[in-house]
Amino acid sequence: MGKLVSTIFVTLDGVYQAPGGPQEDTRGDFTQGGWSFTYGDEEFGRFVSEVFDRAGAFLLGRRTYDIFAGYWPKMTDPADPIASRLNTLPKYVASKYVASSTLQAPEWPGTIVVGGSGDLAKEVTALKERTDGELQVHGSGALVRSLLGLGVVDTLHLLTFPVVLGTGLRLFEESITPTAFRHTGGHVTRAGVSIQSYDIVGRPEFGSYEFPENA
């Protein structure tokens, strides 16, 4: 059975919106897109390539899918570790994030819309079971929040960039499902990107540092 692995970029104040370019995602009149670009050094690129090396399939939100579909099919170098996998492996798009029926006949080969049964957790679990390698989610912040709530995420790679924006869509909103993580590894690149990996272990446990009254 494969694992569901999420890789997502955030700022120090938790913004995930439009890391790759000014026009990537302008929802809410967001004007600060492209904030990850200046930190994309060799260490960063090596980590991302290693992640894609483990991919067996992809599960994407609609906006991320559209961004990928507009770029990666044009990259035809078979030696490119990202393009070669995105262009040849299955790409699943959750129907909750698909407007009308625009993906019923997708142009990007290997695209499959899932979630039509109304039970996304069951469908994603089935995808994991038949995926040889990792079922990977890249970006897709709204989808990641839903998947965390459904309890189907196994691992989160959280890449935090040394920048604060003050506005933009945030990954961990107030309504997100309380979740506990176990840190499994990480490092900080020379450019200052904190790359940390976590396994999801369930719901948080709570306690108190208060001393007993009679101690």
N, C-alpha and C positions, 0 to 999 in steps of 0.2 A: 504494500500500500504506500502510495506517495504521501508527501507532506505538503500542506498548504503554507507557502512562505511569502510573506509580504515584505517588499523593499520600498521604502518611502523616504523622501527628502523633506526635512522641515527646518525652519529657522529656529533661533533660540526662543522666540516667543510662540512657537508651535504652528506657524503658517506653512501650509503645504501647497498653496495655490501658485501655479505658473512658475516653477523653478527654472524652466528651460528657455524662456524667451518672453519678450514684451507682449506678444499677441497670443500666447498660448492659452490663457484663460483670463478674460477681462471681466468676469462676473462681478457685480457690485462696483463697477467703475474702478477696478483694480488696475493700478498703473505701474506696479513695481515688479512686473514679471521679468524673469531672467536672473534672479538673485543668486543662483547656484553657479553661474558660468565662471566667474573669476576664481573659483576654488577647485576647478576640475583639473587637478594635476595628475601625474602618472600614477601615484598611489591610489587615488580615487578611481581612475580608469581601470586599474588592475583589479580592484575589488569588484567593480561592476561586471567586468568580464568573467570573473570567477563565479559570480552568482549565475550568470546566464549559462555557464558551462554545465550547471546542474539542472537546468530546466528540462522538463518533460512535456509541459503544456503551460498555457497562460490563461488566467482568468482576469478580465479587465473591466473597469467601468467604461461607460460609453465615451466620455470625454477623452480619457487616455487612449482608448481604442482609436478614436478618430484622429488624434495627434499621431499615433504610431502608424496608422494606415495611410496617412498622407505623406509619410517620409520613408519608412523602412522598405516598402516594396521597390523603391527606386534604388536601394543599395543592393547590388547584385554580386558583390565580391564574396565568393564562397569561403574565404579565409576570415571574413569579418565575424567574430564570435557572437555578436548580437544579431546582426541581420540574418545570418544563416539559420539561427534558431527561430527568430520571429517569423521568418518567411516560410519555414517548413513544418513547424510544430503546430498542433491544434491551438486555436485562440477562441476561448469561450467569453461571451459577453452576457452579463446577467440581464434578463429581460426587464427587470425593474428599472434599469437605467437606460433602456432603449426607447426612444420616442417613436410612437406610432409603429409603422411596419417597415421602417427604412432599412433595416438590416435583414429583411427576409431573403434578399438576393445580394449578399455582400460581394464586392469585387475582390477583396483580399482573400486568396485561397486559404482554406483551413479555418474559416470563421464559422462559429456555431453559437447560436443564441440559446441560453439555458435559463431555467427558472420559470418556465411556462406553467409548470404544475402547481405553482403557488407555494411549494415547499423547497425553498432555496437550500436550506441546510441539508436536506436529504439528497438533492441533486449534486451539491458540491461534495458531499461525502462519497457519492458514487463516482464522481470524477477523480477524486483522490485515489480511490481503490483501483481504478484502471489506468492511472498515470504511472509510467515508468520513469521515475525521477521526481522532481519537484513540480507541483502545480503552483505557478508563481503569479503573484499580484504585484504589478509595478504601478506606483502612483495610486490613482483611483481612491482618494481619501474617503469619499462617502461610502464606497463599497467596502473598504477596509473596516470602517466603523460597524457596518451591518454584519460583516463576517465575524468580527470580535463578539458582537452580541449574540450571534448564533452558536458560538463556541467551536467553530470549525478551523480557526487559524492555529497553526502549530508553532510557527517561528516568525518573529518580526525583526527585520534589519532596519534600524532607525538611524538615518544619517542626518546629523544635526550640524547645520552650517553656522559659522560665527557671524550672524547678522540678525538684527532685530528690525522688523518692518512696521509694527504697530497696527497694521490693517491686513485684511486678507482672511481667507477661509482657514480655520484651524483644525488640525487632526483630532485632538482630544477636546471635544466640546463638553459642555456641562451635562448633556443628555447621554453621554457614552456609557456603555455597560461597565461597571466596576470590574477590573481585571487585574490579576496578579501575574507577574513575569519573573522568570529566573534568568539572570544574566549568564550568557554562555561564552562571551568573548567580545573583544573589540580593541580598537586603537584609534589614535588621533593622527591624521595625516599632517604632513609638514605645512600644508595650507590652512590647517586648523579645523578640518571636518572631523567630527567625532562619529566614528562608525561603530555602532554597538549592536550586538545580536542578543535576542531574548527568546526563550521558549515560553509559551503561555502555559500557566499551571492551574488556572481556574479563577475562582473568586478570591478577593483579598481576605486575609485574616486580621483581626483587630485585637488590641490589648491596651494596656495602660502603664505608664511609667510612675504612677502615683504610688507612694509608700503606704503600707497598712497603717491605720491609725495608731496601733499599739506597738509599732516597731521601735 
